[in-house]
Amino acid sequence: MRELSRLLTLVADPTRFRLLRLIQRQELCVCELMEAVGLPQYQVSRHLRALRTAGLVESTRTGR
């Protein structure tokens, strides 16, 4: 029950929910997500880290 509560709290945040919806449609890089939600890179990365820690998203690195 505690895990479910934690997941619901994560998804209840409007920004995180929007990021999940965007990623659900197609794989996007952080720069594309920044543009879509209008937030700086550090904030988008922070939200993605929380979602990744919860196991809701996976990350891949390309380039640098």
Legacy VTK file of the C-alpha trace (Angstrom):
# vtk DataFile Version 3.0
C-alpha trace
ASCII
DATASET POLYDATA
POINTS 64 float
0.000 0.000 0.000
2.878 2.349 0.787
4.370 1.813 -2.688
1.046 2.563 -4.365
0.714 5.744 -2.340
4.206 6.809 -3.414
3.456 6.156 -7.092
0.192 8.069 -6.940
1.961 10.994 -5.265
4.550 11.057 -8.055
1.940 10.989 -10.812
-0.269 13.546 -9.047
2.282 16.247 -9.859
0.991 17.959 -13.042
4.456 18.278 -14.582
5.356 14.637 -14.011
1.996 13.524 -15.347
2.509 15.632 -18.463
6.031 14.240 -18.948
4.668 10.695 -18.691
1.986 11.463 -21.282
4.548 12.945 -23.679
6.944 10.012 -23.274
4.087 7.543 -23.678
3.523 8.752 -27.239
7.162 8.652 -28.334
10.718 8.614 -27.046
11.879 12.184 -26.434
15.136 13.732 -25.285
15.354 16.102 -22.345
15.694 19.110 -24.656
12.399 18.208 -26.377
10.686 17.732 -23.024
12.041 21.103 -21.837
10.482 22.788 -24.827
7.164 20.981 -24.407
6.683 21.822 -20.722
8.525 25.157 -20.671
10.871 24.315 -17.817
14.661 24.514 -17.528
16.785 21.386 -17.946
17.523 20.899 -14.260
13.816 20.812 -13.365
12.904 18.391 -16.141
15.833 16.166 -15.166
14.756 16.231 -11.518
11.226 15.128 -12.440
12.555 12.415 -14.748
14.903 11.137 -12.032
11.944 10.720 -9.658
9.992 8.844 -12.337
13.018 6.690 -13.185
13.622 5.833 -9.519
9.998 4.710 -9.241
10.454 2.515 -12.326
7.976 4.449 -14.459
10.459 5.494 -17.152
13.744 4.181 -18.527
16.644 6.275 -19.697
19.139 5.875 -22.508
22.161 7.955 -23.378
23.190 8.928 -26.862
25.970 11.280 -27.797
28.008 12.885 -25.055
LINES 1 65
64 0 1 2 3 4 5 6 7 8 9 10 11 12 13 14 15 16 17 18 19 20 21 22 23 24 25 26 27 28 29 30 31 32 33 34 35 36 37 38 39 40 41 42 43 44 45 46 47 48 49 50 51 52 53 54 55 56 57 58 59 60 61 62 63
